[in-house]
Each structure stands twice: as C-alpha cells, then as structure tokens.
Amino acid sequence: MKLKKEYLGSKVWSRILERMILVEEGKEKLYEQLGINYIFETKLPKLIKKRDVKSRKKRNKHTDSDSK
C-alpha cells in the first residue's frame, strides 16, 4: 500500500500507542498494524459499465391474478 503524499513527514495520532507518530516511507506495515488506515491511498473498485451488462429478456405473457 502506498502512503498519501500529504502525510509524508507529518505526525499522526495513534489510538493504540496514545501518542503522535511520524510518518515515514518504509514503515507501512507498522502503520497498518497500528490502525492508521486513513494515511494510505485507496484503490477504487473496477465498476461494471452498463454497456457491458447483458439485459434480460422481458416476458411476453402477462400473468393474471384470476388465472386457474
């Protein structure tokens, strides 16, 4: 995981250690274990585009509530 550029060299609060931690490159595992997840860049999920989805066929017969 990559760190956000705006957090490099800054201090962030750790709830587990109850103190400020200096953010440096190479210590990503430590920050992840401490629960400081907001300093990481997130990857957006790949969304399915509407043109790629197969549409279902509509029924030709209408169902009647009075059917036997």
Summary of the structure (lengths in Angstrom):
residues: 68
radius of gyration: 25.3
end to end distance: 61.9
largest distance: 75.2
contacts: 96
relative contact order: 0.19
helix: 18%
strand: 15%
